[in-house]
Amino acid sequence: MSLSSTLSNALSGLTVASRKAELVSSNVANASTDGYGRRVMETTAASIGGRGAGVEIVGVSRIVDAQVLEDRRLAGADLAASQTNLTFWTNLELAIGDVESDYGLSGRLNSFETALVEAASRPDSDVRLQNVLDSATALSDALNSVSDEIQTRRSQADADIASQVDLLNSRLVQIADLNHSIRVAQGNGQDALALMDQRQTLVDDVSEIVPIRIVQGEQGDISLFTATGATLVSGGHTAEFGFAATGTIVPEMSVGTGALSGLSLNGEPIDSLGPHSPVAGGSLAALFEVRDITSVDAQSELDAVARNLIARFEGGIDPTLASGDAGLFTDAGAALDPSLEVGLASRIAINDLVVPENGGDLWRLRSGLGATSPGDSGDSTLFQAYASALNDPQTADSGRFSTISRSFSGMLSEFGAYVSQNRVTAEDTTAFAASRHDTLQLAELAQGVDTDQELQNLLLIEQAYAANAKVVEIVDQMIESLMRI
């Protein structure tokens, strides 16, 4: 082998070693960077005229396990959806309150029952009459508060939908722009790996909102499709989702009445719910489920509780009231109308006839809401009737309650159990989704940068660099020796 060939081989080795050292530095520096794909250099033996001429760089590959990455993204979408559902039930359970709390629904009912018993023992006491009014008001206010929490969750879900739609549209445009940049870079023979890292991070954002499938293009670009086949990014075209946020949401509002916005894709309305929805499976679909199904069902159950409470204090319980008159608990001052049950828990209130601040009289709690005079101050009949009404076994007239007869306390307990059971189920689902996601994330990381291995590679690179540098030094010495001859 000639000195020139030897020098050429050594110089090519120095070049490759130097470039490999750069890749190792990049890998180590980005070991914890989201979306970063480990770089590996591909080399081959170089030849000139059929003779060996050192080593040359074929290219730099970005190492990513596509199947693990896809599975991790799907798991991330499941986790985001289950967390959305869990957040709703957790907040609703907090609003209902613990059974031992004085400020929860059960605590308010206990206070009302206690006030009735105490008033029955001293019906002439204005203080005890006031306690009955205050505890009854607190109970109706607690129902109002739980209803408000449900509608707050609906409003928050609606706002989150708008935010996620904006983010989704933005990310799709950015992915399409990166597709173009990657095609141009590769067409010009430039390194596009950093652009691919950026694109992977954007795709991860999209996959939590809407589960996706990826089709790899020939020039480094990708096409995105939803799990049900809707096109999100293809070539230079991107899909555009549409949604109009609503401000305050009340129980009577729904997509069916036109009061709430649905979802559109490229200007065409699409199903936002169900297994065949273009967005099924991710956090976006979960938010629609919270807004349009989960919260509506919870409100319906709560309204059934409020209806049962109002109905227990109407009818023949108060002989001073005529048929159709409102009892102690009312629908915003009116008697119960079963056809207007939606949102009843948000409207339940105490009859103004017993509220002094609204022109009523406390003594009507003792003598009857329709009484014309205070009557016998020692008469406890009505208080006893009120207490009996609360404990009287009745079946629910609406909602999904079981058909067994129960006291009002039993109905509240069943409603609380309904919420708690859904919260526990959501917790179990979230825990499973989180475990699956974490496992797949670890599998993905295992395919990523191993800093220990990279540092070992660096030692080998240093040895290769030193060996090639030694060859150059020896060739230099030999050339100097020849020059001296």
C-alpha positions in Angstrom: 0.0 0.0 0.0 1.4 3.4 -0.9 1.9 6.2 1.6 -0.7 8.3 -0.1 -3.3 5.5 0.3 -2.3 4.9 3.9 -2.7 8.6 4.6 -6.0 8.7 2.8 -7.3 5.8 4.9 -6.2 7.4 8.1 -7.7 10.8 7.3 -11.0 9.2 6.4 -10.9 7.3 9.7 -10.2 10.6 11.6 -13.2 12.2 9.8 -15.5 9.3 10.7 -14.3 9.2 14.3 -14.8 13.0 14.7 -18.4 12.8 13.3 -19.2 9.8 15.5 -18.0 11.8 18.6 -20.4 14.6 17.6 -23.3 12.1 17.4 -22.4 10.6 20.8 -22.3 14.2 22.3 -25.7 14.9 20.7 -27.2 11.6 22.0 -26.0 12.2 25.6 -27.0 15.9 25.6 -30.6 15.0 24.4 -31.1 11.8 26.4 -34.1 13.3 28.2 -35.4 15.4 25.4 -38.9 14.6 24.3 -39.2 13.4 20.8 -35.4 12.9 20.3 -34.4 9.8 18.3 -31.1 8.2 19.0 -28.6 8.8 16.1 -26.5 6.0 14.7 -23.9 6.5 11.9 -23.8 4.0 9.0 -20.4 3.6 7.4 -18.9 1.5 4.6 -15.5 0.7 3.1 -14.5 3.3 0.5 -12.8 2.3 -2.7 -11.2 4.1 -5.6 -10.6 2.2 -8.8 -11.4 -1.0 -7.0 -8.8 -0.4 -4.3 -9.5 0.2 -0.7 -9.5 3.9 0.2 -10.5 4.0 3.9 -14.0 4.4 5.2 -16.9 6.7 4.2 -20.1 7.8 5.9 -23.2 6.4 4.3 -25.6 8.4 6.4 -27.0 9.0 9.9 -30.0 7.0 11.0 -32.6 8.1 13.6 -33.5 5.0 15.7 -37.2 4.8 16.7 -39.3 1.7 17.3 -42.4 2.6 15.4 -44.6 -0.1 16.9 -43.7 0.8 20.5 -44.2 4.5 19.7 -47.6 3.9 18.2 -48.7 1.7 21.2 -47.4 4.4 23.6 -49.4 7.1 21.9 -52.6 5.0 22.0 -52.0 4.4 25.6 -51.5 8.1 26.2 -54.8 8.8 24.5 -56.5 6.3 26.8 -54.9 7.8 29.8 -55.9 11.3 28.9 -59.5 10.2 28.4 -59.7 8.3 31.6 -58.2 11.2 33.6 -60.8 13.5 32.2 -63.6 11.2 33.4 -61.9 10.8 36.8 -61.6 14.5 37.3 -65.4 14.9 36.8 -66.4 12.3 39.4 -63.8 13.3 41.9 -65.0 16.9 41.9 -68.6 15.9 42.1 -67.9 13.6 45.0 -66.2 16.5 46.8 -69.2 18.7 46.2 -71.6 16.2 47.7 -69.3 15.9 50.8 -68.4 13.1 53.1 -71.3 11.4 55.0 -69.6 12.5 58.2 -69.3 16.1 57.1 -71.7 18.7 58.5 -71.5 20.6 55.2 -72.2 17.8 52.8 -75.7 16.8 51.6 -76.0 14.1 54.3 -74.9 16.6 57.0 -77.4 19.2 55.9 -80.2 16.6 56.0 -79.2 15.5 59.5 -79.2 19.1 60.7 -82.7 19.6 59.2 -84.0 16.4 60.8 -82.5 17.4 64.2 -84.1 20.9 63.9 -87.5 19.3 63.3 -87.2 17.1 66.4 -86.1 20.0 68.5 -88.9 22.3 67.2 -91.5 19.5 67.9 -90.4 19.6 71.5 -90.7 23.4 71.8 -92.9 24.6 68.9 -93.4 27.9 70.7 -89.7 28.8 70.4 -88.9 31.3 67.7 -85.2 30.2 67.9 -86.1 26.6 67.1 -88.4 27.8 64.3 -85.5 29.8 62.9 -83.3 26.7 63.2 -85.8 24.7 61.1 -85.8 27.5 58.4 -82.0 27.8 58.4 -81.4 24.0 58.2 -84.1 23.6 55.4 -82.5 26.5 53.5 -79.0 25.0 54.0 -80.3 21.7 52.6 -81.8 23.3 49.5 -78.7 25.4 49.0 -76.6 22.3 49.2 -78.6 20.7 46.4 -78.2 24.0 44.4 -74.4 23.9 45.1 -74.0 20.3 43.8 -76.0 21.2 40.7 -73.9 24.3 40.2 -70.8 22.0 40.4 -72.1 19.7 37.7 -72.8 22.7 35.4 -69.4 24.2 36.2 -67.8 20.9 35.1 -69.9 21.1 31.9 -68.7 24.7 31.3 -65.1 23.7 32.0 -65.4 20.8 29.6 -66.8 23.1 26.9 -63.9 25.6 27.4 -61.4 22.7 27.3 -62.9 21.4 24.1 -62.4 24.8 22.5 -58.7 24.9 23.7 -58.0 21.4 22.5 -59.6 22.1 19.1 -57.4 25.2 18.7 -54.3 23.3 19.7 -55.2 20.4 17.4 -55.6 22.7 14.4 -52.3 24.5 15.2 -50.4 21.2 15.6 -51.7 19.8 12.3 -50.5 22.9 10.4 -47.1 22.7 12.1 -46.8 19.0 11.2 -47.6 19.8 7.6 -45.0 22.6 7.5 -42.4 20.3 9.0 -43.3 17.6 6.4 -42.5 20.2 3.7 -39.2 21.2 5.4 -38.1 17.6 5.8 -38.8 16.8 2.1 -36.8 19.8 1.0 -33.9 19.0 3.3 -33.7 15.4 2.2 -34.0 16.4 -1.4 -31.0 18.7 -1.0 -29.0 16.1 0.9 -29.2 17.9 4.2 -29.7 16.5 7.7 -33.4 16.5 8.6 -33.3 14.5 11.8 -33.7 17.5 14.1 -36.9 18.4 12.1 -38.1 14.9 12.6 -37.6 15.2 16.4 -39.7 18.4 16.4 -42.4 16.6 14.4 -42.5 13.7 16.8 -43.2 16.0 19.7 -46.1 17.6 17.8 -47.5 14.2 16.8 -47.4 13.2 20.5 -49.5 16.3 21.3 -52.1 15.4 18.6 -52.2 11.7 19.7 -53.4 12.6 23.2 -56.3 14.7 21.9 -57.2 12.3 19.0 -55.8 8.7 18.6 -53.9 8.6 15.3 -52.4 6.2 12.8 -49.2 7.2 10.8 -48.3 6.3 7.3 -44.6 7.0 6.4 -43.9 8.7 3.1 -41.0 8.0 0.8 -39.3 11.4 1.4 -39.4 11.4 5.2 -42.9 13.0 5.4 -45.8 11.4 7.1 -49.6 11.3 6.8 -51.9 11.2 9.8 -55.2 9.5 10.1 -57.6 9.1 13.0 -58.2 5.6 14.4 -61.5 5.6 12.5 -60.0 6.7 9.2 -60.5 10.4 9.0 -57.6 12.2 7.2 -55.7 14.8 9.4 -52.5 15.4 7.4 -51.8 14.2 3.9 -49.3 15.8 1.5 -49.6 19.5 2.0 -53.3 19.3 3.1 -54.4 19.5 6.7 -57.8 18.9 8.3 -59.5 21.7 10.2 -61.8 21.1 13.2 -64.5 23.6 14.1 -66.1 24.3 17.5 -67.8 27.3 19.1 -67.3 27.7 22.8 -70.3 28.5 25.0 -70.1 30.7 28.1 -72.2 29.7 31.0 -74.0 26.4 30.7 -77.3 25.6 32.5 -78.9 22.1 32.8 -81.5 22.8 30.1 -78.8 23.4 27.4 -77.8 20.6 25.0 -76.5 20.0 21.5 -79.9 18.8 20.5 -81.5 22.1 21.3 -78.8 24.0 19.5 -77.7 25.7 22.6 -74.3 23.9 22.6 -71.9 23.5 19.8 -71.0 20.2 18.2 -67.8 19.4 16.3 -67.1 19.9 12.6 -64.4 18.7 10.4 -63.5 20.7 7.3 -66.8 22.6 7.7 -69.0 19.4 7.9 -70.7 18.4 11.2 -69.3 15.1 12.6 -70.2 12.9 15.5 -68.3 13.8 18.6 -69.4 10.8 20.6 -69.5 7.0 20.0 -67.1 4.4 18.8 -67.4 5.5 15.2 -66.7 9.2 15.8 -63.6 10.5 14.0 -62.2 11.7 17.4 -63.1 8.6 19.4 -60.7 7.5 22.1 -58.8 10.6 23.1 -59.2 13.5 25.5 -61.3 15.4 23.1 -64.0 12.7 22.9 -63.8 12.3 26.7 -64.5 16.0 27.2 -67.6 15.8 24.9 -68.7 12.7 27.0 -68.4 14.7 30.2 -70.3 17.7 28.8 -73.0 15.8 27.0 -73.5 12.5 28.7 -71.8 12.0 32.1 -72.8 15.4 33.6 -76.3 15.2 32.1 -76.8 11.8 33.7 -75.5 13.0 37.0 -77.8 16.1 36.9 -80.7 13.8 36.1 -80.1 11.8 39.2 -79.7 14.9 41.3 -82.9 16.3 39.9 -84.7 13.1 40.9 -83.5 13.6 44.5 -84.7 17.2 44.5 -88.1 16.1 43.0 -88.5 13.5 45.8 -87.8 16.1 48.5 -90.3 18.6 47.1 -92.9 15.9 46.7 -92.6 14.7 50.3 -93.6 18.2 51.5 -96.6 18.7 49.2 -100.0 17.0 49.1 -101.9 16.3 52.3 -99.0 16.8 54.7 -100.0 20.4 55.4 -103.8 20.6 55.8 -103.8 24.4 55.3 -102.6 24.0 51.7 -104.9 23.4 48.7 -104.2 20.9 46.0 -101.5 22.2 43.7 -100.1 24.7 46.3 -96.3 24.7 46.8 -95.1 23.1 50.0 -92.1 23.9 52.2 -89.7 23.1 49.4 -90.5 24.6 46.0 -89.4 24.8 42.4 -88.1 28.5 42.5 -91.3 29.4 44.5 -93.7 27.2 42.4 -95.2 23.8 43.1 -93.6 20.8 41.6 -94.2 20.2 37.9 -92.9 16.8 36.8 -92.6 18.0 33.2 -90.0 20.6 34.3 -87.7 18.3 36.2 -84.6 19.1 34.2 -82.4 21.4 36.4 -84.8 21.1 39.3 -81.9 20.7 41.8 -80.6 24.1 40.7 -83.9 25.8 41.3 -85.1 24.1 44.6 -85.8 26.8 47.2 -87.7 27.4 50.4 -91.3 28.8 50.2 -91.2 32.5 50.8 -94.3 32.2 53.1 -92.0 31.1 55.9 -89.1 33.5 55.1 -89.4 36.7 57.1 -86.9 38.5 54.8 -89.2 37.8 51.9 -92.4 38.9 53.7 -93.2 35.5 55.2 -93.7 34.4 58.9 -91.8 31.8 60.9 -95.0 30.7 62.7 -96.3 29.2 59.4 -93.7 26.5 59.9 -95.8 25.5 63.0 -99.3 26.4 62.0 -99.2 25.7 58.3 -98.1 27.6 55.2 -101.7 28.5 54.3 -102.7 29.4 57.9 -104.3 32.8 58.5 -103.1 33.1 62.1 -100.4 31.8 64.4 -102.8 29.4 66.1 -101.8 27.3 69.1 -98.1 27.9 69.9 -97.7 24.5 71.5 -99.0 22.5 68.5 -96.2 20.3 67.2 -98.3 18.3 64.7 -96.8 19.8 61.6 -93.2 19.3 62.7 -93.9 15.7 63.4 -95.5 15.3 60.0 -92.5 16.9 58.4 -90.2 14.4 60.2 -92.4 11.5 59.2 -92.3 12.7 55.6 -88.6 12.5 55.5 -88.5 9.0 56.9 -91.5 7.7 55.0 -90.4 4.9 52.6 -91.1 5.9 49.0 -90.0 4.8 45.6 -88.4 7.3 43.3 -90.6 8.8 40.6 -87.6 9.4 38.3 -83.9 8.8 37.8 -82.2 5.4 37.8 -82.8 4.6 41.4 -83.7 1.1 42.4 -87.4 0.4 42.8 -87.3 -0.4 46.5 -89.0 2.1 48.9 -86.6 4.2 50.9 -86.5 7.3 53.2 -85.1 10.5 51.8 -81.9 9.8 53.7 -81.8 6.5 51.9 -82.2 8.2 48.5 -79.4 10.6 49.3 -77.2 7.7 50.3 -78.0 5.9 47.0 -77.2 9.0 45.0 -73.9 9.3 46.9 -73.1 5.7 46.3 -73.8 6.2 42.6 -71.2 9.0 42.4 -68.7 7.1 44.5 -69.0 4.0 42.5 -68.4 5.9 39.3 -65.4 7.6 40.9 -63.9 4.3 42.0 -64.5 2.8 38.5 -62.8 5.8 36.9 -59.9 5.5 39.3 -59.4 1.8 38.4 -59.6 2.6 34.7 -57.1 5.5 35.1 -54.7 3.4 37.2 -54.7 0.6 34.5 -54.3 3.2 31.7 -51.4 4.9 33.6 -49.7 1.5 34.2 -50.0 0.6 30.6 -48.7 4.0 29.4 -45.8 3.9 31.8 -44.8 0.4 30.7 -44.8 1.4 27.1 -43.0 4.6 27.8 -40.2 2.5 29.6 -40.1 0.3 26.5 -39.7 3.3 24.3 -37.0 4.7 26.5 -35.2 1.4 26.4 -34.9 2.0 22.6 -33.6 5.5 23.2 -30.3 6.9 24.5 -28.4 4.7 26.9 -25.8 7.1 28.3 -23.6 4.4 29.7 -23.5 2.7 26.3 -22.8 6.0 24.6 -19.9 6.7 26.9 -18.5 3.3 26.1 -18.8 4.0 22.4 -17.0 7.3 23.0 -14.0 5.4 24.5 -13.9 3.2 21.3 -14.1 6.3 19.2 -11.2 7.9 21.1 -9.2 4.7 20.5 -10.0 4.7 16.8 -9.2 8.4 16.6 -5.9 7.9 18.4 -5.0 4.9 16.1 -5.7 6.9 12.9 -3.8 9.9 14.3 -0.8 7.6 15.0 -0.9 6.4 11.4 -0.9 10.0 10.1 2.1 10.7 12.4 4.0 7.7 11.2 3.3 8.5 7.5 4.5 12.1 8.2 7.7 10.7 9.7 8.3 8.4 6.8 7.7 11.2 4.3 10.2 13.4 6.2 12.7 10.5 6.2 12.3 10.1 2.4 12.7 13.9 1.9 16.1 13.7 3.8 17.4 11.0 1.5 
